[in-house]
Amino acid sequence: MSRRSSLALLLALLLFVPIIGSGCESGIDRPTEAPPETRAATALLPADARMMTMVDVQHLQKHGPERARRMLDVPFSNGASAETARLQDFLEASGLNPDRDVERIYMAVSTTDRAPRSVAYGSFDRTRIEDALRSTFGDDLEPSTYREVTLFVASKAAGDQRFALAVPNADMMLAAGTPDALRAMIDRLRDGGDATAPTDLVRKASQGQSFWFVTTDMGRFDEDPGARQDEGDVPGDMRRLGRALKDVAGHFSFTEDGSLDGQFILVPRSSAQAADVADVARGAIAALKQHSEAPDAFREAAQQADVQTVDDEVRVTVTLPAALVDSMAAK
């Protein structure tokens, strides 16, 4: 593997690996205000985010199923590959232990440029990490200074992305898919954040602090011919449900037996009524119950699903059995 692959693996770890889920606690029905850390993190992320999520990494380490916890260790478990060895060298030089030092990660993808951004909270030795980035990745990273923060930018692009990383203080690590996206995050950090964040849907989803997500503007898929062609064998009720939705949010938590409890919040388009969307959702769940090729664990989850309307939204409460969670982690 190339040195660029090794660097990409590190950045992928910081940006994406933690999104394998832990959970969020109840309290979603009467949100008053988002928790302070959520407000601080979302203020650094783009206001036009098409997707936003938060994962409590420490909760996953303590309460997630063993297979899911092992997924976090995959990049470090195979020392035979060159990029894994370099990543291990970096971790040793920096003293960074993601399992121990990373507490929570917030990530968003902008509607405008589709570049991912992440804010990781934890305990970071800024100087040691920056020195290790220089010594381990060398010419693969181009360091520069922006508003008294050292930026490390990949010297080569990966498609339309050129990943960038910064450790602005001992409690925070920032990463983004482009240098401009990272600089915008630093601007918000230095200037006190974005006063418009978080949105009402983020406030509803983020009342717990384990795992939540918000996806907006679902209608864009209808405008993409490629997305329609990719529908393939998706059941008709599921297609109708997707086309009736404007936004989707959700929150989840692990239980003692390893199952995953959660709730989806479905926000209909302006042309759809919540009651009609709820009926379509019930139809989709009923079809899954009868689907002969669906795994037993999926049918069990469908059997336990509950659909209710709350004001102008639809809430789908689900429990994913431990066997299903385990099979998802295996993939």
N, C-alpha and C positions, 0 to 999 in steps of 0.2 A: 504493500500500500504506500501511497505517496505521503509526503509530509503534509500536504494540503488535506488529505483524507484524515490524518490524525487531528489536525486543527479543527476540521469540520465535526469530528466526533466530540471533541470537547465542547464546542459551541452548541451542538445538538443536545448534549447532556444538559447544559444550562438552560436551553430554550424549551426543550420538549420532553425529555425523559420523565420528569416527575408527573406528567399528566396521565398517570395510569390509575389515579383515583384513590382518594380516601373519602371521608364523608363529611356531611354538614348536618348540624343539629336543627331541630324544629324551631318554630318561631317565625315562619315565613308569612303567615297570614296577616299579621298586624305590624308591618315594619314601621318604625319611627325614624330611624336614621341608620345609615351604614356604620359599622364599627370604625373606629378611628384609623386603624391601619388600612382598611379597605379604602377609606376616603383618601388617605395619603398616597396609596399605590395607584388607584385609578386616576388620580390627578396627574400622574406622570405618563399615563397611557393616552392614546389618541381618542378624542371625543367622538370620532366617527367609527369606532371599532365595530367591525362586523362580528367579532367573536371575542369574548373575554372569559377567563377562567381563573380560579384560585385553587391551589392544592396545598394542604397542610402536610408537608413531608414528614414531620415528626409524628403526626397522628398515624400516617401510613406505616411508619417504622414500628410503632407500638401496637397498632390494632389491626392492620391489614393482614390478609392471608399470607402465608409464607411464600407462595409462588409469586404473588405480586411484589412482596418485598425483595425477592431475589432479582426481579426485573431491574431494579435500580443498580444492582451490582454487575449486570451483564457486561458493561463496557470495561470493567476492571478484572474480569474473571479469566480471560484468555490472553495470557502473556505471550502467545506465539506470534501474534500479529504485530507489525511494526507500529501501527497507530495506537494500539492498546498499550504497548510498551512505553511509547512517548507520553501518553496520557498518564500512565502510572508514574513516570519520572516527574511529570509536572506536579502531580498530587503530592508526591514525597517532598519535592523541593519547596512547594508552597505551604505545606502543612494543612492543606484543605482536605477535609473529610466530608463529602456531601451528606452522608447519612447523619453526621453529628452536627455539622456547622450550618447547613441550610435548614431553615425553619419553615418558611412558606414561600411559594412562588406564585406570582400573578403574571398572566400572559394575555396579550391581546394582539389581534391582527387588524390592521387598518383597512377600511373600505377603499381608501384612495390609492395606496401603493402596495397593499397586500403584504407588506413587510412585517414579520412578527416582532413583537417587543416583549421583554420580560423584566420584571422587577423581583429579585430574590432578596428576602430578608433573612438575616442570620448573624453569624459571628465570623468576620473576615479580617485576616491580617493583611491590610491593604498593601503595605510595602513589600512584604514577602511574596504575595501573589503576583504583584507587578514584576518583581525581580525574576520570579520563576517563569512568567510568560516570556520575558525577554530571553532568558537563558535556554529555555526548552524549545521554543518555537522559532526563534531567530528571525530569518528573513521572511518567514510565512506571515509575520505580523508587522504592521507599520505603526509604531507608536507616535502619538502626537498629543499636544495639550490643548484642551478647549475649556475655557472658564475654570482654570485651575484643576481640571480633572484630566488624567491620562487616559486617552483612548487607544485601544488596540484594535486595528482594523486588518482583516484578512487581505493579504497582498494580491490575491487573485479572486475573481468573482466565481460564484457557483450559480450558473444561470443568470437570473437578474438580481441575485442577492450577493451582497458583500458584507459578511457578518462583522459585527463590531461589538466590543466588550469594554466595560469600565467598572471600576470599583471606587465610587465617589466617596465612600466613608466606610467605617468599620462595621456598619450594620446593613449595608446594601450593596448588591451587585446588579448592574444593568447590562442587558444584551439586546441587540436589535439586528434585523436583517439587512440594514443599510447604515452607513455612517450618518447620513442626514437624519434618519429616524432616531439614532442614539443621541445626536446633538440636540434634537428637539426635546428628548426626555430630560437631558441635563439642563436645558433652558427652563423647563417647567420646574425642575427641582430647585434651581437657583432663584427663580422668580416667584416661588410660592405655589406652583401647581395651577391646575385649570379649575376655575371657580364653578364651571358648569357640571363637573363630575361629582358623584356618580349619578347615573340615570335612575329613574324610578324602578326599573326592572332589576338593576344591579342591587339596589337597596333591598328589594324583596328577596333576591337569591342569596344575599350575603349575610343574612342574620346569624347563621352558624359559621364556624371558622374551620371547616375541614375540607370540603370540596364543593364548589359550585361553578356553574357556567351560564353564560348568556350568549345567545346567537340572534342577531337581528337581520332584518331585511331578507326573510326567506323567499320573498317573491322574485329575487334576482334569478333563481333557478329556472323560473318559467321563461325568462328572457334569454336563456342560454340553450340553443338547440342541442349542443353536446350533452348538456345535463339531461334533457329529455330522452336522447338516444341511449343514455346510460341507465335508464330506469329498468330496462330488461324485464325480469320476472317479478318486479315489485308488485304486490297485490294492489288491485284497484283502489281499495279503501285506503291503503297507505298513501297512494299517489294523491287521492282526493284530499286526504288530511294535510299532506305537505303543501298542496297548492292553496289551502284555505288559511294558512298560517302566515302571520307577519313576523312574529318573534317567538323564540323558545328559550326558556331558562330551566334550570334544574339544580337540585341539591341532593346529596347522598351521604349515607353513613353506614359503616360496618356494624354488624351486630355480633354478639358473643359467639354465635354458631357459624360465623364466616359469611353469612348472607349480606346482601347490600340493600338497605332500605332507602327509598328516595321518592322524590316528587318532581314531576315535570310541570312547568307553567306554560300553557299554550295561549298565545295572544293572537286572536283572529285578525285577519285583514278587515279593513273598514267595510268591505262588502259582505262580510260573513257574520252571522250571529253566533254567540258563544254556545247556545243550546244546539245549534246545527252542527258546530264543530265537535261538541261532546258526543252527539249521535254518531258522527263519522268515526270518532275515536273508538267508541264502543263497538262499532262494526268491524273496525280493523282488528281489535283485540279478539272479538268473537271468531273472525276468520283465522287468526293465528291459533286459537284453541283447537280448531278443526283441521288445521293443516297437517296432513299425515306425515310429511317429510320433516316437519319441525322437530328439533330435539326435545326430549321429554322436559328438560329444564326450562326451555322457552315456553312450552305449553303450561308448565307449572307457574311460571311468572305471569303469563297471561291470565291464568285462572284467578290469581290473587289481585290483579290490577283493579283499581277503583277509579271511576271517572266522575268528577263533580264540576259544576259551574260555580265560580266565585266572582260575583259582579260581572265584568265583561271578559273574564278569562276562564280557561278550563284547566283544572288541576287533575293530573293523572298520578295517583299514588301507586308505586310498584315495590315489589320485593324480588330481587334476583337471588335465587337459591345459591347456596355455597358452591354447588357443582357447576353452575353456570358461570359464576365469578371465576372459578378455578380454570374452566376451559377458555374463558376470555383471556386470562392472564397467560395461559399456555401459548396462545397465538400471538 
